Amino acid sequence: MIKAIINRPIINCLLLVCLPIVLSGCASFGKGVAEAVLEKSDAEDTRVCQVRGKPFAGIAPGLAKPHSKTKVLMVHGVGDRLPGYSTEFLEKLSNELKLTAKSSSFKDIQLMSFSNPEIKLGNLRVTRLQNENSSKELWFYELTWSEITRDQKALLAFDNSGEYSYRRAEVNDMLKKFSNDTGPDPIIYLGKSRELILRSFAQAFCWMGKDNWNDIPKEGRHGCDFTNRLSDNLNQDQFVFISHSLGSRITIDGITRIVSLLESPEKKTTLRTIDKATREALQKKHVQIFMLSNQLPMLQLGRELPEATAQKADYCDAKGSKYRSRLFDETSIVAFSDPNDLLSYAIPHDFSEKYLDSRLCINVTNVDINVAKVFDAFGLGKMANPMEAHVGYAKDDRVVALIAKGIGEGNTAPIVKEKCQWTEITD
C-alpha cells in the first residue's frame, strides 16, 4: 500500500501537474511540461547531504575485529508491518559491506513475555550474514511490533470501506488510508500499549545477547530470559540499532527502561538478575544508533523527563561520582532527517543533555539529507514529495553507505566522499 501511495508519477502528477492543467484548460501542454520537469529531475541530482557532529565509524570496523560478531537491531516506525519489511535495506547494506554469504534460513521468533505468556509481543526475525571466508559475521535482528497495535487500529477499518471511501477523490482516498494506518500509532504508544512495545524491544535486546546461533530457536513462541548469562563474547560483539520515525523513540525508551530497571531494586524483573560480568561488559560498550526520519524532539512533547538528566559528566566521566551506574561507555546517535520530511527533525545541540538519559552517555551527529528529489513545480516554487522524504531513507545509497562505513574515521565510502559534506563539531 505504501508503495502505491508514494509512487512519484501519481503524487507529482496528480497533486501538482493536474492543478495547472485545470487552471489553464490545456491538458496536453500540462502533460508535456510535467514530463520535461521529471526528466530534468532524474538527470540532475543536486540533493543535499550535510553531516554535522562527531565522526562515527559505522558498522564496517566492528566486522573486522577478530572473534566477534556485529549485531544489528532494526525497529520500524508507524504503520502496519509484516516480517520481512527490511529486506530491501538489508540487501543494500550487505552489498555495501560485501557480506555475500547468507545462512540458508532465518529464525522467526514470536516474542513472549514470561510475566504474561498469553500476550503477543510481535515478531523477531534473525538473519545471519558472512563474507566469503567467514571472517566477518553480522546478525541482523528485525523487530516487528505492529501486532501489538493492530487490533486497536481496526477501530478505523470502517473508514477504509467502500461505504465511506467511494465519496473521496482517488488520491485523497489513498492518503486517508495511509493516515488511518500510520496516525494512530503515536497515540496508541502514549497509552497502555507502550509498556508492551517496550517489552518487545527488551526481548529483542535479550536475544541479541545470545552467542550461539543454535541457541536462537528457528520458529515458534519463545521468551528470552535475562537470568541466563548472556553472550560470553559480549566484550567483543558490536551492538548497532537502526530505527525509523516512532521506532527511534521506542529504541531510546527501550534502552532507558532497561537501565532504569537495573537501577531499581524494588521492581521485580529478570533484568535485575543480570550478572556482574554482563553488566560490566555492557558498560564498556560503544553503541551506535542510526535514526532514520528522526522524531525525538516532536515525540518528547508532553513527556516526563527520564530519571537521570543533565548529569552526563557524573555518569560518563571516568572520575564522575556515578560512573559505575552508566549503562554504556558511549552511545552515538546519528540522526537522519530530510528537510522536506514534514515529520522529522534534527536533534538540537542541548537536547540530549536536557531530555535524554545521562546514563547512556550520548553524543549526537545530525545528517541533513534530501532523500526525495527537489524539483521546480512549474514556477510555483521548489517542491519535494513529502511522503518520499519520510520513507525513502532506507533506499538511499548515501544513507546506507553512512550506516555501513561512517564518516571521518578513515573508512568513508566513495559515494559519501563525493556526495556529502562533513562539519566536525567537537564539543
Summary of the structure (lengths in Angstrom):
residues: 427
radius of gyration: 22.6
end to end distance: 43.7
largest distance: 74.6
contacts: 1332
relative contact order: 0.16
helix: 43%
strand: 19%
